[in-house]
């Protein structure tokens, strides 16, 4: 019963974050019109949230190890609540962007801390099942947030989309504060490696600017090599710092955990593939299949519908089979689904797109709990937060790169006169190649223990 209460309490912050993301995505056109902002500027409503969201994941994980995971999860919910409150009263775009940054800084702690808490609270034979049930909140939040967001905006305006996340954040905070920590920490912050935190955060900020360079330097995404050089220089400085610091922010020795590294790479490639297809499919439906906006909206929910059942039961399957097989099967389904899109791109209608997106969701849901399980397999109570934070950061870096890479490649092909159909087929082919690489990587994972 205590474990069930813990799992329920951890689901609430996850639901809070996903609902907020879904509703804000729906509100972007209304925000653009309210402030008469160009598309590249209004894109920062998403970008400025993503920066702290990715950058602070290792920070929350490490502080969770030092100060207690429930305590830091409560801090994350409180920060998210503060940012959401700013958004509800924002009268100009600068204040809205500030609120979104604070929201991202709070949301950043939810995934790594929840994973670490589940790993600590549940026995090995049921951890995958718990991770799968916790993850299943995501598709529910995505569908309900997207559908509710449109209705709320129509009736009350775009600021109203932040009212529900405020309520969700208050409820989540009240429940998280009740969580007990079986292994409390009291290491404190006296010797904490803040220089390492700064260098890693700046490295990820530079990477994000490289990915989104058009709004900063005027050059297309992934083409401004100056920003890439800055990113590499900062990463090199970070590695040097962590090797020489007496109490490093990220103990690089953790990367000797082969399962953590490979699961992180598989997770990054899964997020890359997912963000590519999420970006490409609505455009593909409009440009190639000539579908209406309403039809595109409905088809977009198919992926989440596929995610839910396999994500819910995927962890249980991983507990029975071990982590490697579900990841291979799940990412293999991604490859097949994208090849199906390529093969049927020239046919009329969107039936095969629906089939492919459903298969993508089923595969992605099966793989994710097993990836969490594989990444945490070598962790203990002292290092679980740090491992979960590093794994989560690497995984979401794949999301950062995916959308930009798909956009740059698609536009380059269109500009070179490749034709609309061929341009989409080639871009999808590159995405399928990344999915295949994740299958190959998963095949090299050592087989962890299973319960049967």
TIFI-842951 format. One record per residue (C-alpha): residue in three letters; x, y, z. Coordinates in steps of 0.1 Angstrom, whole numbers, plus 5000, padded with zeros to 4 digits. Example, Ala and Ser with C-alpha at 12.3 -4.5 7.8 and 13.67 -1.06 7.14 Angstrom:
TIFI-842951
ALA512349555078SER513749895071
***
This chain:
TIFI-842951
UNK500050005000UNK502850245008UNK504550174975UNK501250234957UNK500850574974UNK504450654964UNK503850574928UNK500550774927UNK502351074943UNK505051044916UNK502551034888UNK501051364897UNK504151584889UNK504551384856UNK500951454847UNK501351824856UNK504351864833UNK502851674803UNK499451844805UNK501252184806UNK503352104775UNK500351984755UNK498252284764UNK501052534756UNK501652374722UNK498052424714UNK498252794726UNK501252894705UNK499153044676UNK497053244700UNK500153364719UNK501653464685UNK498653664676UNK498253834710UNK501853974709UNK502054004671UNK505353814673UNK507153654643UNK507353284642UNK511053264651UNK510453474682UNK507353294694UNK509252964691UNK511253074721UNK508153014742UNK509152644737UNK512852694734UNK513452884766UNK511552614785UNK513652344770UNK516952494780UNK516652464818UNK514552154814UNK517451964799UNK520352144816UNK519152104852UNK518351724851UNK521751614864UNK521651894891UNK518351774905UNK519651414904UNK522851494923UNK521051714948UNK518551434954UNK521451204964UNK522851474988UNK519651635002UNK516951364997UNK514851284967UNK511451374981UNK512751714993UNK514151804959UNK511051684941UNK509051914963UNK511452194954UNK510952114917UNK507152124920UNK507352454939UNK509552614912UNK507252494885UNK504252644904UNK506152974906UNK506752984869UNK503152884861UNK501953174883UNK504153414864UNK502653294831UNK499053344843UNK499753724849UNK502153784820UNK501054094801UNK504054094777UNK506153844759UNK509353904781UNK507453814813UNK505853514796UNK509353394785UNK510553444821UNK507753234834UNK508452964809UNK512152954819UNK511152914856UNK508652644846UNK511352454827UNK513652484857UNK511052314879UNK509852054854UNK513451944850UNK513551764883UNK510451554878UNK511751274855UNK515151204871UNK513951224906UNK510851014900UNK512950744883UNK515450744912UNK512650734938UNK510950434920UNK514350264918UNK514850314956UNK511350234967UNK510549914947UNK512249574947UNK514149464916UNK511449224905UNK508749504902UNK510749814892UNK510049784855UNK506349744862UNK506350054884UNK508250254858UNK505850154831UNK502850254852UNK504450584860UNK505250654824UNK501750574813UNK500550904827UNK502351074798UNK500050964770UNK497051034791UNK498251384799UNK499251454763UNK495851354749UNK493751524776UNK495951834776UNK495751874739UNK491951824737UNK491152034767UNK493652304757UNK491752384725UNK488352404742UNK489752624770UNK491452864747UNK488352904726UNK486252994757UNK488653174780UNK491753274760UNK495253134760UNK496253244796UNK493653004809UNK495752704798UNK497952774828UNK495052754854UNK494952374852UNK498752334856UNK498552564887UNK495952334903UNK497952024893UNK501152174907UNK499452254940UNK498051894943UNK501351744932UNK503351954958UNK500951854986UNK501351484978UNK505151484972UNK505651655006UNK504151345022UNK506751105006UNK509150945030UNK512850895022UNK514250565034UNK517850685029UNK517951045039UNK521051245030UNK522751525049UNK525851585029UNK524851955024UNK526052204998UNK529352325014UNK531552134989UNK529152124961UNK530752164926UNK528852474914UNK531652534888UNK530752194872UNK527052284873UNK527852614855UNK530052454828UNK527552184820UNK524652424819UNK526552664796UNK527552364774UNK523852264770UNK522852624764UNK525452654737UNK524152324722UNK520652464722UNK521652784706UNK523552584679UNK520352384673UNK518252704673UNK520852944657UNK518453104632UNK516953324659UNK520353414675UNK522953444647UNK520653434616UNK522253114603UNK520152794598UNK520052544626UNK523052304629UNK525152514604UNK526752784627UNK530052624634UNK531052904658UNK528452794682UNK529452434677UNK533052524686UNK531852704717UNK529852404727UNK532852164723UNK535152404742UNK532652424771UNK532152054772UNK535952004772UNK536252244802UNK533452054820UNK535251724815UNK538551864828UNK536752024858UNK535051694867UNK538251494865UNK540151734888UNK537451854912UNK537751694947UNK533851644949UNK532751654912UNK529151744902UNK529151444878UNK531451164888UNK532751054853UNK533350714868UNK529650654865UNK530250634827UNK532150314833UNK528650154837UNK528250004803UNK524449954807UNK523950314817UNK525850454787UNK524150224761UNK520650274776UNK521250654775UNK522350634739UNK519350424730UNK517150674749UNK518650964730UNK518050794697UNK514550704706UNK513851074715UNK515551184682UNK513350954662UNK510251054681UNK510851434677UNK511651384640UNK508351204633UNK506351444655UNK507751734635UNK507551564601UNK504151384602UNK501851694604UNK503751854575UNK503751524555UNK499951494560UNK499451844548UNK501951854519UNK501751504506UNK498451364518UNK496551694516UNK494751644549UNK492751914567UNK493952064600UNK491151884618UNK492151544604UNK495851614612UNK494851684648UNK492951364651UNK495751154635UNK498251314658UNK496551154688UNK497050804673UNK500650794685UNK499650854721UNK496950594719UNK499550344709UNK501950454736UNK499550394765UNK499050014766UNK502649914759UNK504050184782UNK501750064810UNK502549694805UNK506049744790UNK507749764824UNK506149434835UNK507349274803UNK510849404810UNK510749254845UNK509948914829UNK512148924799UNK514949154810UNK515549494794UNK517349414761UNK514549224743UNK511849494748UNK514149764736UNK515149574705UNK511549484696UNK510249834704UNK512850024684UNK512549764656UNK508949854654UNK510050214649UNK512150114620UNK509249914604UNK506750194609UNK508950454592UNK509750224563UNK505950174560UNK505550554557UNK508250574530UNK506850274510UNK503250414511UNK504050784507UNK502850804472UNK499550634478UNK496350824483UNK494750884517UNK496150864552UNK495250514563UNK498850384562UNK499950694581UNK497550604609UNK498750244609UNK502450364610UNK501850614638UNK500050354659UNK502950104654UNK505350384663UNK503450444696UNK503350074704UNK507050034699UNK508050344717UNK505950254747UNK507449904749UNK511050034748UNK510850324773UNK510350144806UNK513049884796UNK515450174788UNK514850324823UNK515349984838UNK518649914819UNK520050264827UNK519550224864UNK520649854867UNK524049934881UNK522950214905UNK522550204943UNK520950434968UNK523950664968UNK524250714931UNK520750654918UNK519851024916UNK523051114897UNK522550824873UNK518950914866UNK519851274861UNK522651204836UNK520550944817UNK517551184815UNK519751464802UNK521351254775UNK517951124765UNK516451464761UNK519451594741UNK518251354714UNK514951544714UNK516751874710UNK518651754680UNK515851564663UNK513451844653UNK516252074641UNK517951804621UNK514651694604UNK513852064596UNK517252144582UNK517451824560UNK513851864547UNK514352224538UNK517752154521UNK516151884500UNK513252104490UNK515552394482UNK517652164460UNK514652074439UNK514351714450UNK510551734450UNK508151724479UNK507551344479UNK511251254476UNK512251514502UNK509951354528UNK511051004518UNK514751084522UNK514251264555UNK512150974569UNK514950734556UNK517550914577UNK515250894607UNK514750524601UNK518550484600UNK518850634635UNK516150404648UNK518050104633UNK521250224650UNK519350224683UNK518349854676UNK522049764670UNK523149944702UNK520449764722UNK521649424709UNK524949494726UNK523349554760UNK524149284785UNK521049074794UNK520049184829UNK518148964853UNK514448884848UNK511948744871UNK510948454849
***
